[in-house]
Amino acid sequence: MGNRGMEDLIPLVNRLQDAFSAIGQACNLDLPQIAVVGGQSAGKSSVLENFVGRDFLPRGSGIVTRRPLVLQLISATAEWAEFLHCKGKKFTDFDEVRQEIEAETDRVTGANKGISPVPINLRVYSPHVLNLTLIDLPGITKVPVGDQPADIEQQIRDMIMQFITRESCLILAVTPANTDLANSDALKLAKDVDPQGLRTIGVITKLDLMDEGTDARDVLENKLLPLRRGYIGVVNRSQKDIDGKKDIKAALDAERKFFMSHPSYRHMAEKMGTPRLQRVLNEQLTNHIRDTLPAFRSKLQSQLLALDKEAEEYRGYRPDDPSRKTKQLLQMVQQFSVDFEKRIEGSGDQVDTVELSGGAKINRIFHERFPFELVKMECDEKEMRREISYAIKNIHGIRTGLFTPDMAFEAIVKKQIIKLKGPCVKCVDMVIQELINTVRQCSNKLECFPRLREETERIVTSHIRDRESRAKDQVLLLIDVQLSYINTNHEDFIGFANAQQRSSQTNKSQSSAGNQVIRKGWLTINNISIMKGGAKEYWFVLTAESLSWFKDDEEKEKKYMLPLDNLKVRDVEKSFMSSKHIFCIFNTESRNVYKDNRTLELACDSQDDVDSWKSSLLRAGVYPEKTITVESETTTTSDNFSMDPQLERKVETIRNLVDSYMAIVNKCIRDLMPKTIMHLMINNVKDFINAELLAQLYSAGDQNALMDESQEQAQRRDEVLRTHQALKEALAIIGDISTSTITVPMPPPVDTSWMGGSSGGRRSPPPSPTAPRRMSSGQRPAPRGAPPPPNRPGPLGPFNNSADSPQAPSRPNRAPPSIPSRRPPPSPTRQAPP
């Protein structure tokens, strides 16, 4: 019955399978198993039934096995069967087992002969079996039957490969003796995934159906078409025996009688038959289990370690304990406060490398989005000069003024300051939105308690909205303060005396900036025609004077350099088919920007990237396009007039004064806005969460109701505890394995080039289709223990026993005499069957 110590390993694996099948992890643990592979009518089902000693597998035309059958054979004193999907129900009638397999198959695949990779788990207890775990896979078919899909062959091959490609799976390749072994689909698939033959065991069936005078002796002795683990021959019941309800015990007796009486097989009868196959499979499986246990144990230990902390928290957990709820409420609020502060202030631990935190996004609002919004509110040059000229003329009235009126300067400055209210209020709105988003992200850790999460979000969001009105009032007050007094005595204000020199100074300062690099990054040029390759991604470098792009970020191969003179930016509507966000650069004088294109469309992955690039272009002097209403356009066209030189000088003076003073105001607003928002909103919200959130939650209602956990959390807790216990049990099971068991050594390598289809010194010519794998009727079997003749025809025709000896022509009717002087030495790769 094989090595008893090693046979004890397989029940442990069966216990492991039970422990993890209950939690749906069996397929991930890569447990060692034996997959039975073969063509239709190869005898796979009969081999399995001989193991069990019962008829229990469905039979009929077409594909009988349409789902993998995981068959666990367990030695016991009584006989019954159990299905994993019918746990606790014992089947003593094996006709009911067959019916349950058919019903469970139809439940998943339907009645249309389709297939499914979802396995059926069947455990058979019997005093007549050894401990084996096998997977019966659908038979390989070539032609669809009935309403089976046209690609049924490929579906079956994909399913088989899904199981046998695993390194921990042993392959039982079943091939009928009355077919050409070299064309065996089972051996071909096994060779594809196991070229060294470490996991493949050959089984030859239907030996009793070979033509009289022929045999498969050379194959079973592993001399012809050798496998590293060799072949085992079996004799199954014929269809007539099955229809006649022939007892399997009687069939096993007949099988033994066949091998003992057959002249070609009686010398190796003890190494043939179903009982021998059971013992060999058991030895091979237990060897494999022993080899895979170290890695298996390591995987279980890593999973257990990952769950230890969480399981410890859940152990002894009582959901209805009031003291536990109070303690957990305090912990949750404290954790929420810490997470909120880390997301706003930044933290060195657990840095998010996927997206920006709330604090980083608010920083971009302060220093990129808000300055950009300020610039967008500036009116264009022509409109500004026209307003200044109107102000000067309206102040002088009917008189002709000799001096530049300062009232015109104040009127234009106040109008520009009032325009700042829009960007300032928008800045507050953007910060509020980011604060609310941060609150929602921090509350994700409270999802175990839906009521607590809902109340926390409501309380904090309500406080943020309350602070919103106060912050906006303060921001508008800052604008009103600027409007209340125009300080022309400011140290940075150029004054009337220097107003005329400002333009030349500006030009000098811009030229001194030179080629200072402002930004680098990847952008996609979106408006390249398909004929020229379509949209392409380039590495862009923005300086104070130009926009250049290169092939890659090494900046060795420059593709183009675009001067920034007379350029502006405008948004482009996102197309329906594209996931990119687009903006474009154009020339204000309607000239081509890039080759034959009037615009240069640039695409980014997100709107934040677009805004950031537009802010960088703004620093380089490329301003956004102004939206001109129809009313202002008609007014401009109807009121065009030429200014006299004196008025033009006055307009230029006030224009420079307005620029100088607005620069002071913008600088002040850009400095005060972040400080005001930080003080009135962000810091206040942090203090509120730290000091008042817990009190607000207590006053909101019953705190016990707040800490009612969600159904998902209860399921998660049960799953963690169950998985943790299963892992501990699995490690304990592995620890029970005795280290004193004996390992059966791996057979030495053999030449399996015949399976690869390549022509070699040992490969015979193609056999005649009328006589596959046949011995000559005139050939007599050699005496037991005698060496084979030099060119004995085998199942595929002549086959040299030595790689160095030349092939002789086939002699189908007569074997050559045994001549000792011509007998080649035995091949070093040949071996006795296992």
C-alpha atoms as one frame of an Amber mdcrd trajectory, in Angstrom:
protein
   0.000   0.000   0.000   2.969   2.329  -0.416   4.878   4.277   2.220   2.398
   4.666   5.068   4.243   7.618   6.578   4.021   9.518   3.307   0.402   8.524
   2.750  -0.427  10.382   5.950   0.569  13.647   4.274  -2.420  13.697   1.915
  -5.157  13.824   4.615  -3.376  16.898   5.947  -3.662  18.555   2.536  -7.329
  17.600   2.407  -7.791  19.307   5.778  -5.997  22.358   4.396  -8.339  22.393
   1.412 -11.341  22.277   3.724  -9.992  25.108   5.874  -9.550  27.445   2.908
 -12.378  26.362   0.631 -14.772  27.668   3.260 -13.317  31.183   2.889 -12.772
  31.053  -0.866  -8.977  30.982  -0.877  -8.254  27.446  -2.066  -7.342  28.476
  -5.609  -4.899  31.115  -4.347  -2.910  28.792  -2.122  -1.765  26.589  -5.023
  -2.310  23.283  -3.217  -0.587  20.257  -4.782  -2.999  18.180  -6.881  -3.059
  15.690  -9.755  -4.834  16.761 -12.947  -6.194  13.995 -15.190  -5.779  14.978
 -18.853  -6.801  13.034 -21.933  -8.934  12.962 -25.020 -12.550  11.907 -25.211
 -13.046   8.147 -24.761  -9.470   7.815 -23.493 -10.704   6.021 -20.357 -10.261
   8.841 -17.828 -13.628   8.265 -16.189 -13.055   4.505 -15.959  -9.670   5.058
 -14.283 -11.284   7.317 -11.674 -14.139   4.891 -11.080 -11.669   2.056 -10.623
  -9.984   4.134  -7.909 -13.301   4.577  -6.099 -14.687   1.142  -6.868 -18.060
   2.623  -7.831 -19.905   3.876 -10.912 -20.484   7.545 -10.167 -19.433   9.619
 -13.189 -21.889  10.711 -15.925 -21.617   9.000 -19.288 -23.026   9.799 -22.706
 -22.241  11.422 -26.022 -20.402  14.717 -26.406 -18.464  16.277 -23.533 -19.421
  14.468 -20.347 -17.099  16.352 -17.990 -17.984  20.020 -18.530 -16.647  21.344
 -15.218 -13.451  20.356 -13.410 -14.151  17.677 -10.801 -11.909  17.907  -7.718
 -12.014  14.335  -6.429 -10.613  13.614  -2.981 -10.275   9.911  -2.170  -9.970
   9.153   1.542  -9.423   5.771   3.106 -12.117   5.023   5.711 -13.970   2.100
   7.268 -17.322   3.011   5.668 -18.252   4.176   2.179 -19.991   7.447   1.324
 -19.555  10.642  -0.685 -19.848  14.354   0.137 -20.045  17.492  -2.021 -18.629
  20.789  -0.807 -21.720  22.617  -2.096 -23.899  20.162  -0.094 -21.793  20.142
   3.042 -23.123  17.826   5.757 -25.141  15.644   3.348 -23.828  12.116   2.896
 -24.445  10.247  -0.359 -24.404   6.474   0.017 -26.082   5.783  -3.318 -23.573
   6.553  -6.077 -26.347   6.859  -8.641 -27.391   9.949  -6.650 -23.779  11.157
  -6.812 -23.900  10.946 -10.602 -27.216  12.795 -10.676 -25.881  15.514  -8.355
 -22.800  16.009 -10.585 -25.065  16.379 -13.632 -27.418  18.770 -11.813 -24.588
  20.922 -10.412 -22.944  21.031 -13.862 -26.178  22.165 -15.517 -26.735  24.757
 -12.773 -23.578  26.623 -13.777 -23.144  25.767 -17.470 -26.748  25.216 -18.506
 -27.959  22.315 -20.605 -26.277  23.454 -23.861 -23.069  21.419 -23.395 -21.077
  24.524 -22.482 -18.119  24.362 -20.106 -17.077  26.264 -16.967 -13.769  26.493
 -15.031 -15.646  26.539 -11.668 -14.830  23.176 -10.043 -17.134  20.645  -8.369
 -15.590  19.387  -5.115 -16.381  15.737  -4.376 -14.968  13.744  -1.472 -15.311
   9.944  -1.458 -14.684   7.921   1.702 -14.130   4.208   1.160 -12.112   1.293
   2.563 -11.138   0.439  -1.019  -9.167   3.575  -1.927  -5.849   5.153  -1.164
  -5.595   8.807  -0.198  -5.503  10.704  -3.483  -6.587  14.127  -4.694  -7.299
  14.377  -8.416  -8.882  16.867 -10.827 -10.853  15.348 -13.693 -10.759  17.832
 -16.594 -12.983  17.865 -19.691 -11.796  15.564 -22.468 -10.019  17.190 -25.395
 -12.363  17.307 -28.389 -11.892  18.417 -31.985 -15.454  18.815 -33.314 -18.352
  20.529 -31.474 -21.352  18.317 -30.789 -24.927  19.520 -31.053 -25.203  23.144
 -29.984 -21.713  23.370 -28.499 -19.830  26.560 -29.479 -17.522  26.469 -32.484
 -14.482  27.224 -30.319 -15.166  24.412 -27.835 -11.727  22.896 -28.489  -9.947
  26.141 -27.608 -12.133  26.647 -24.521 -11.246  23.192 -23.234  -7.549  23.670
 -23.932  -7.578  27.023 -22.102  -9.288  25.417 -19.091  -6.822  22.526 -19.004
  -3.862  24.909 -19.284  -5.272  26.957 -16.416  -4.763  23.946 -14.125  -1.667
  22.191 -15.483   0.499  25.304 -15.883   0.770  25.575 -12.094   4.134  24.250
 -10.942   2.477  22.445  -8.034   0.213  20.335 -10.281   1.102  16.782 -11.284
  -0.168  15.748 -14.719  -1.747  12.324 -15.287  -1.650  11.942 -19.098  -4.138
   9.238 -20.158  -3.691   7.739 -23.665  -5.451   4.691 -25.196  -3.126   1.896
 -26.334  -4.950   1.511 -29.654  -4.023   5.018 -30.851  -0.745   6.599 -31.955
   1.099   7.592 -28.778   3.189  10.217 -30.598  -0.016  12.077 -31.489  -1.402
  12.014 -27.955  -3.075  15.324 -27.073  -2.507  14.669 -23.372   1.245  14.155
 -23.788   1.474  17.158 -26.111  -0.160  19.471 -23.538   1.996  17.999 -20.777
   5.134  18.579 -22.849   4.154  22.243 -23.411   3.990  23.029 -19.694   6.426
  20.403 -18.354   9.239  20.014 -20.912  11.530  18.253 -18.402   8.894  15.674
 -17.529   9.148  16.398 -13.791   5.391  16.451 -13.286   4.054  14.072 -15.958
   2.937  10.455 -15.354   1.838   8.388 -18.370  -1.144   6.016 -18.233  -1.873
   3.572 -21.055  -5.478   2.299 -21.209  -7.323  -0.209 -23.426  -4.406  -2.618
 -23.592  -6.910  -5.466 -24.008  -8.287  -3.868 -27.199  -5.062  -4.036 -29.199
  -4.956  -6.306 -32.250  -3.916  -9.875 -31.648  -0.162 -10.305 -31.851   0.596
  -6.687 -30.940   1.503  -5.189 -27.575   2.803  -2.026 -25.914   5.622  -3.675
 -24.000   8.321  -1.245 -25.084   6.160   1.700 -24.107   5.329   0.280 -20.672
   8.985  -0.581 -20.064   9.744   3.081 -20.905  12.114   2.038 -23.672  10.104
   3.514 -26.511   8.905   7.151 -26.338  10.178   7.407 -22.731   8.849   9.628
 -19.955  10.871  10.523 -16.892   8.229   9.092 -14.553   7.392   6.252 -16.933
   4.072   4.638 -17.898   1.594   2.406 -16.095  -0.829   0.214 -18.018  -4.434
  -0.352 -16.920  -7.354  -2.371 -18.269 -10.779  -0.799 -17.784 -14.244  -2.167
 -18.275 -15.582  -2.169 -21.802 -18.827  -0.423 -22.699 -20.458  -3.862 -22.765
 -19.241  -4.498 -19.206 -20.583  -1.108 -18.080 -23.964  -1.690 -19.699 -24.043
  -5.147 -18.152 -23.347  -3.665 -14.684 -20.124  -5.600 -14.282 -18.782  -5.199
 -10.771 -15.636  -3.071 -10.516 -14.055  -5.579  -8.116 -14.555  -8.245 -10.732
 -13.088  -5.878 -13.323  -9.972  -5.371 -11.155  -9.616  -9.137 -10.794  -9.931
  -9.493 -14.558  -7.320  -6.760 -15.004  -4.827  -8.576 -12.781  -5.560 -11.839
 -14.561  -4.928 -10.111 -17.903  -1.469  -8.880 -16.884  -0.503 -12.162 -15.194
  -1.473 -14.236 -18.232  -0.302 -12.009 -21.083   3.110 -13.161 -22.335   4.303
  -9.605 -22.978   3.252  -8.184 -19.617   3.435 -11.016 -17.055   7.061 -10.253
 -16.175   5.977  -6.754 -15.055   2.474  -7.584 -13.817   3.313  -6.342 -10.321
   4.092  -2.920 -11.833   0.887  -2.672 -13.855  -2.801  -2.235 -13.072  -5.057
   0.159 -11.214  -3.783  -0.728  -7.677  -0.220  -0.035  -8.782  -1.313   3.247
 -10.381  -2.950   4.243  -7.096   0.216   3.581  -5.117   2.473   5.365  -7.614
   0.225   8.396  -7.709   0.128   8.467  -3.933   3.934   8.386  -3.725   4.363
  11.062  -6.378   1.753  13.309  -4.810   3.199  13.043  -1.329   6.704  13.710
  -2.664   5.381  16.815  -4.352   3.548  17.936  -1.234   6.739  17.609   0.795
   8.652  19.689  -1.769   6.080  22.497  -1.738   5.489  22.642   2.021   8.301
  25.131   2.874   7.047  27.769   0.446   3.478  26.961   1.457   4.295  27.473
   5.140   6.067  30.771   4.373   3.030  32.057   2.469   0.669  31.142   5.310
   2.928  32.805   7.876   3.062  36.048   5.881  -0.740  36.086   5.586  -1.107
  35.377   9.297   1.320  38.156  10.200  -0.623  40.639   8.049  -3.854  39.799
   9.915  -2.454  39.542  13.459  -2.936  43.163  14.461  -6.445  43.468  13.031
  -7.518  40.131  14.491  -6.201  41.160  17.902  -8.397  44.259  17.786 -11.460
  42.211  16.911 -10.827  39.410  19.412 -13.114  39.762  22.410 -15.021  42.487
  20.560 -18.528  43.149  21.914 -20.533  45.468  19.653 -23.110  46.373  22.347
 -20.680  47.231  25.150 -21.317  50.929  26.120 -17.820  51.418  27.520 -16.329
  50.061  24.314 -18.479  52.440  22.256 -17.430  55.452  24.338 -13.761  54.568
  24.080 -13.994  53.953  20.349 -15.854  57.226  19.790 -13.011  59.118  21.482
 -10.445  57.255  19.400 -12.304  57.872  16.151 -12.696  61.624  16.760  -9.049
  61.913  17.774  -7.941  59.996  14.660 -10.167  62.210  12.485  -8.547  65.318
  13.975  -5.031  63.967  13.412  -5.795  62.960   9.812  -7.316  66.355   9.005
  -4.309  68.211  10.385  -1.877  65.952   8.497  -3.706  66.517   5.223  -3.666
  70.286   5.712  -0.288  70.871   7.339   1.529  68.001   5.629   3.260  65.028
   7.187   6.449  63.079   6.650   4.885  59.701   7.473   2.659  57.826   5.004
   3.236  60.293   2.171   0.687  59.951  -0.637   2.472  59.638  -3.983  -0.699
  59.294  -6.075  -2.537  62.581  -5.585  -2.111  65.938  -3.859  -3.410  66.347
  -0.331  -5.832  69.075   0.709  -3.067  71.343   1.996  -1.036  71.010  -1.218
  -4.104  71.833  -3.324  -4.867  74.904  -1.194  -1.270  76.004  -1.650  -1.750
  75.829  -5.427  -4.898  77.906  -5.085  -3.032  80.583  -3.126   0.023  80.812
  -5.391  -1.134  79.686  -8.839  -4.895  79.806  -9.301  -5.526  83.069  -7.396
  -2.758  85.103  -9.168  -4.021  83.733 -12.464  -7.567  84.865 -11.656  -6.238
  88.331 -10.792  -4.581  88.674 -14.165  -7.654  87.435 -15.985  -9.610  90.365
 -14.538  -7.291  92.949 -16.110  -8.789  94.724 -19.096  -6.914  94.932 -22.357
  -4.704  97.869 -23.281  -7.046  99.588 -25.763  -9.977  99.524 -23.369  -7.837
 100.902 -20.536  -6.546 103.831 -22.649 -10.025 104.640 -23.889 -11.358 104.763
 -20.293  -8.474 107.006 -19.213  -9.063 109.425 -22.098 -12.780 109.572 -21.271
 -11.978 110.269 -17.608  -9.549 113.087 -18.491 -12.019 114.729 -20.885 -14.947
 114.386 -18.489 -12.934 115.958 -15.649 -11.910 118.918 -17.808 -15.387 119.256
 -19.181 -15.722 122.226 -21.525 -12.313 123.515 -20.611  -9.009 122.443 -22.106
  -6.796 121.253 -19.253  -3.164 122.128 -19.034  -2.189 119.470 -16.488  -2.902
 115.785 -16.038  -5.768 115.481 -13.518  -5.117 113.169 -10.557  -8.856 112.546
 -10.222  -8.738 110.562 -13.462  -6.045 108.400 -11.906  -8.166 107.760  -8.771
 -11.273 106.938 -10.806  -9.471 104.369 -12.960  -7.638 102.834  -9.955 -10.841
 102.447  -7.927 -12.555 100.798 -10.871  -9.672  98.322 -11.146  -9.678  97.643
  -7.384 -13.420  96.865  -7.420 -12.749  94.201 -10.071 -10.583  92.364  -7.531
 -13.655  91.326  -5.525 -14.518  88.569  -8.004 -11.178  86.709  -7.870 -10.993
  87.098  -4.087 -14.448  85.587  -3.514 -13.659  82.824  -5.983 -10.471  82.048
  -4.079 -12.492  81.621  -0.878 -14.924  79.308  -2.688 -12.103  77.129  -4.023
 -10.528  76.827  -0.567 -13.894  75.910   0.959 -14.374  73.165  -1.620 -10.965
  71.701  -0.843 -11.683  71.811   2.898 -14.953  69.921   2.379 -13.200  67.369
   0.175 -10.548  66.908   2.863 -13.226  66.348   5.501 -14.819  63.657   3.336
 -11.483  61.944   2.746 -10.717  61.921   6.468 -14.175  60.559   7.261 -13.541
  57.490   5.098 -11.958  55.873   8.141 -15.310  56.262   9.901 -17.186  54.216
   7.298 -17.455  51.339   9.766 -19.942  53.527  11.656 -22.296  55.189   9.126
 -24.160  57.341  11.668 -20.923  58.683  13.158 -19.532  59.467   9.710 -22.712
  61.230   8.642 -22.890  63.345  11.804 -19.179  64.221  11.684 -19.395  65.385
   8.073 -22.565  67.374   8.796 -21.148  69.155  11.859 -17.777  70.035  10.336
 -19.260  71.058   6.979 -21.812  73.283   8.722 -19.015  74.992  10.629 -17.044
  75.507   7.394 -20.090  77.094   5.766 -20.536  79.343   8.793 -16.932  80.488
   8.533 -17.372  81.000   4.783 -19.608  84.031   5.219 -17.248  85.579   7.777
 -14.224  84.970   5.556 -15.929  86.523   2.527 -16.976  89.528   4.579 -13.394
  90.014   5.716 -12.067  89.635   2.170 -14.500  92.217   0.860 -13.487  94.443
   3.746  -9.892  94.229   2.510 -11.033  95.537  -0.872 -13.065  98.300   0.737
 -10.021  99.301   2.777  -8.019  99.640  -0.416 -10.814 101.739  -1.933 -11.070
 104.029   1.088  -7.706 105.695   0.576  -5.436 105.855  -2.467  -1.969 106.161
  -0.976   0.075 107.911  -3.647   2.858 108.386  -1.114   3.655 104.691  -1.009
   7.362 103.955  -1.235   6.861 101.667  -4.273   4.669 104.148  -6.149   6.531
 105.770  -9.068   4.758 109.158  -8.848   4.021 111.594 -11.650   7.654 112.540
 -12.145   8.765 109.024 -12.986   5.650 107.875 -14.833   7.128 108.705 -18.233
  10.202 106.555 -17.623   8.327 103.432 -16.522   7.946 101.894 -19.986  11.669
 101.932 -20.713  12.431 100.528 -17.249   9.929  97.717 -17.812  11.518  96.804
 -21.116  14.952  96.731 -19.482  13.729  94.518 -16.633  12.115  92.116 -19.091
  15.247  91.905 -21.200  17.347  91.298 -18.092  15.235  88.205 -17.339  16.752
  86.631 -20.433  16.275  82.925 -20.846  15.355  82.168 -17.258  13.618  78.752
 -17.167  10.131  79.060 -15.708   8.758  75.531 -16.187   9.515  72.132 -17.713
   7.223  69.183 -18.351   5.497  66.819 -20.774   2.715  68.135 -23.023   0.907
  66.630 -26.006   0.623  68.655 -29.228  -2.964  67.866 -30.107  -3.475  69.477
 -33.534  -0.976  67.485 -35.606  -2.727  65.925 -38.594  -3.083  62.155 -38.811
  -1.073  62.210 -42.053   1.876  63.561 -40.044   1.539  61.038 -37.247  -1.267
  62.478 -35.106  -0.974  63.831 -31.565   2.501  63.426 -30.061   3.971  63.993
 -26.615   7.054  66.221 -26.233   9.186  67.638 -23.439   8.433  71.396 -23.168
  10.723  74.064 -21.699   9.223  77.508 -20.967  11.578  80.455 -20.504  10.960
  84.195 -20.181  11.393  84.633 -23.949  10.396  81.370 -25.667   8.568  78.068
 -25.524  10.660  75.152 -26.824   9.961  71.435 -27.079  12.258  68.465 -27.354
  11.941  64.786 -28.245  12.543  63.702 -24.631  13.579  65.081 -21.262  17.283
  64.774 -22.082  16.802  67.971 -24.141  19.275  66.915 -26.828  17.015  66.946
 -29.885  15.099  70.243 -30.115  11.988  70.060 -32.267  10.903  73.711 -32.298
  11.350  77.046 -30.508   8.421  79.465 -30.344   9.059  83.126 -29.335   6.500
  84.479 -26.869   5.961  87.830 -28.628   2.278  88.627 -29.350   1.096  85.285
 -27.948  -1.990  84.687 -25.827  -3.738  81.683 -24.265  -7.320  80.509 -24.513
  -9.236  77.439 -23.376 -10.343  74.712 -25.790 -13.464  72.680 -25.127 -12.692
  69.072 -24.228 -13.652  66.692 -27.027 -16.094  63.834 -26.416 -13.648  61.095
 -27.430 -10.587  62.471 -25.592  -9.705  62.193 -21.921  -7.174  65.038 -22.202
  -7.695  68.652 -21.099  -6.668  71.123 -23.809  -5.628  74.776 -24.072  -4.166
  76.594 -27.042  -1.675  79.367 -27.799  -2.376  81.807 -30.629  -0.869  84.958
 -32.140  -2.796  88.202 -31.601  -1.760  89.375 -35.100  -3.359  86.293 -36.743
  -0.016  84.862 -37.799   0.862  81.174 -37.897   2.158  79.961 -34.550   3.542
  76.554 -35.478   4.321  75.685 -39.114   0.990  75.996 -40.987  -1.128  76.151
 -37.841  -2.682  79.369 -36.582  -2.920  77.844 -33.083  -0.870  75.422 -31.008
  -3.167  73.068 -29.083  -1.533  71.566 -25.996  -3.102  68.741 -23.959  -2.634
  67.728 -20.307  -3.911  64.809 -18.247  -5.867  66.957 -15.768  -7.390  70.410
 -15.416  -4.963  71.142 -12.575  -2.057  70.686 -15.010  -3.740  73.059 -17.472
  -4.181  75.729 -14.804  -0.599  75.303 -13.667   0.783  75.712 -17.209  -1.404
  78.780 -17.789  -0.043  80.309 -14.582   3.508  79.632 -15.750   2.776  81.200
 -19.146   1.357  84.177 -17.283   4.685  84.639 -15.499   6.352  84.602 -18.918
   4.036  87.362 -20.155   1.584  85.221 -22.145  -1.828  86.447 -20.960  -5.225
  84.800 -21.370  -7.561  85.955 -24.117 -10.127  88.583 -23.116 -13.792  87.812
 -23.678 -15.277  90.842 -25.461 -19.023  91.275 -25.214 -21.090  92.446 -28.167
 -21.973  95.693 -26.406 -18.381  96.671 -25.686 -17.366  95.687 -29.212 -19.975
  97.922 -30.800 -19.058 100.762 -28.447 -15.397 100.419 -29.370 -16.038 100.414
 -33.067 -18.468 103.336 -32.916 -16.383 105.579 -30.670 -13.004 105.249 -32.375
 -11.281 108.596 -32.523  -7.727 109.890 -32.701  -6.189 111.600 -29.663  -4.089
 114.724 -29.954  -0.443 114.421 -28.805  -1.039 116.281 -25.534  -3.936 114.024
 -24.529  -1.920 110.984 -25.562   0.903 111.982 -23.209  -1.588 112.448 -20.360
  -3.141 109.031 -21.034   0.304 107.389 -21.078   1.213 109.070 -17.773  -1.970
 107.936 -15.996  -1.633 104.486 -17.564   1.791 104.084 -16.003   0.550 105.441
 -12.667  -2.359 102.964 -12.659   0.003 100.088 -13.445   2.310 101.130 -10.617
  -0.433 101.520  -8.034  -2.303  98.328  -9.056   0.942  96.412  -8.727   1.093
  97.639  -5.123  -2.542  96.686  -4.499  -2.169  93.256  -6.138   0.948  92.576
  -4.105  -0.881  93.499  -0.935  -3.982  91.432  -1.799  -1.924  88.415  -2.837
  -0.152  88.599   0.515  -3.225  89.203   2.687  -5.630  86.739   1.086  -3.829
  83.516   2.181  -3.305  84.983   5.662  -6.945  85.977   6.018  -8.249  82.603
   4.812  -5.785  80.710   7.011  -6.796  82.674  10.112 -10.555  82.856   9.631
 -11.155  79.457   8.042  -8.437  76.810   8.024  -6.952  77.345  11.487 -10.398
  77.943  12.920 -11.719  74.659  11.470  -8.721  72.779  12.893  -9.343  74.282
  16.338 -13.034  73.461  16.086 -12.329  69.805  15.291  -9.815  69.525  18.134
 -11.891  71.309  20.774 -15.593  71.192  19.929 -16.348  68.295  17.566 -16.647
  65.702  20.325 -19.010  67.906  22.349 -21.118  68.557  19.261 -21.351  64.793
  18.594 -22.470  64.142  22.191 -25.138  66.831  21.921 -26.346  65.525  18.562
 -28.089  62.511  20.126 -27.472  59.079  21.582 -23.765  58.339  21.247 -24.475
  54.603  21.404 -26.520  54.934  18.227 -23.643  56.803  16.616 -21.381  53.816
  17.201 -23.662  51.218  15.636 -21.388  49.463  13.156 -22.339  48.821   9.556
 -23.246  45.405   8.239 -20.133  45.445   6.048 -17.949  46.045   9.122 -19.549
  43.141  10.968 -18.918  40.894   7.962 -15.355  42.165   7.707 -14.727  41.408
  11.392 -16.116  37.897  11.079 -14.113  37.293   7.908 -10.851  38.478   9.486
 -11.353  36.315  12.568 -12.343  33.287  10.483  -9.419  33.712   8.113  -7.007
  34.240  10.996  -8.226  31.061  12.699  -8.028  29.105   9.427  -4.446  30.248
   8.903  -3.490  29.177  12.424  -5.133  25.800  11.908  -3.364  25.393   8.565
   0.018  26.121  10.138  -0.769  23.699  12.956  -1.670  21.033  10.392   1.632
  21.558   8.598   3.422  21.357  11.940   1.911  17.891  12.470   3.736  16.482
   9.464   6.418  14.029  10.498   9.899  14.794   9.256  10.861  11.119   9.337
   8.987  10.163   6.179  11.008   8.750   3.308  11.122  10.623   0.022  11.040
   8.548  -3.154  13.847   9.901  -5.386  13.072  11.446  -8.739  13.817   9.154
 -11.712  16.774  10.215 -13.883  16.118  12.344 -16.999  15.191  10.647 -20.282
  15.195  11.734 -23.909  11.739  13.239 -24.579  12.593  14.913 -27.874   9.976
  12.708 -29.541   7.314  14.763 -27.755   8.624  18.016 -29.234   8.063  16.879
 -32.814  11.727  17.436 -33.784  13.619  14.881 -35.843  16.438  13.192 -33.953
  18.590  10.113 -33.960  16.017   8.181 -31.957  12.940   9.228 -33.917  11.444
   6.702 -36.313   9.926   7.470 -39.698   6.201   8.287 -39.786   4.142   5.143
 -39.184   1.643   3.729 -41.571  -1.840   5.049 -40.755  -3.231   1.546 -41.008
  -0.929   0.074 -38.413  -0.288   2.518 -35.567   1.866   1.245 -32.735   1.514
  -2.386 -33.774   3.901  -5.263 -33.338   4.293  -7.768 -36.152   1.972 -10.734
 -35.901   4.950 -12.982 -36.534   7.059 -11.449 -33.837   7.295 -13.403 -30.637
   7.699 -11.714 -27.298  11.188 -11.939 -25.852  11.685 -14.059 -22.768  11.377
 -12.265 -19.464  14.542 -10.351 -18.689  16.034 -10.805 -22.158  17.421  -7.654
 -23.845  15.405  -6.315 -26.764  16.531  -7.004 -30.339  18.407  -4.201 -32.132
  15.583  -2.993 -34.364  12.446  -4.356 -32.811   9.439  -2.648 -34.414   7.466
  -0.754 -31.795   4.130   1.004 -31.786   5.457   3.633 -34.188   7.556   1.362
 -36.391  11.326   0.733 -36.058  12.944   2.550 -33.154  16.655   2.341 -32.379
  17.615   1.549 -28.837  20.783   3.587 -29.173  21.147   7.118 -30.368  24.381
   6.162 -32.162  23.111   3.160 -34.121  21.662   3.714 -37.617  18.043   2.925
 -38.339  17.284  -0.229 -40.277  14.403  -0.483 -42.711  11.089  -1.594 -41.276
  10.283  -5.310 -41.468   6.631  -5.568 -40.526   6.173  -9.303 -41.103   9.258
 -10.733 -39.515  11.629  -9.781 -36.736  15.373 -10.025 -37.338  17.197 -12.756
 -35.480  18.894 -11.854 -32.235  22.599 -11.624 -33.045  24.729 -10.910 -29.977
  27.470  -9.263 -31.990  24.998  -6.758 -33.490  23.111  -6.035 -30.289  23.636
  -2.383 -29.303  24.395  -1.481 -25.721  21.420  -0.416 -23.604  20.592   3.264
 -23.791  21.651   5.195 -20.685  18.338   7.039 -20.748  16.219   3.904 -20.540
  14.901   2.784 -17.209  12.583   0.260 -15.694   9.024   1.377 -15.048   8.417
   2.938 -11.664
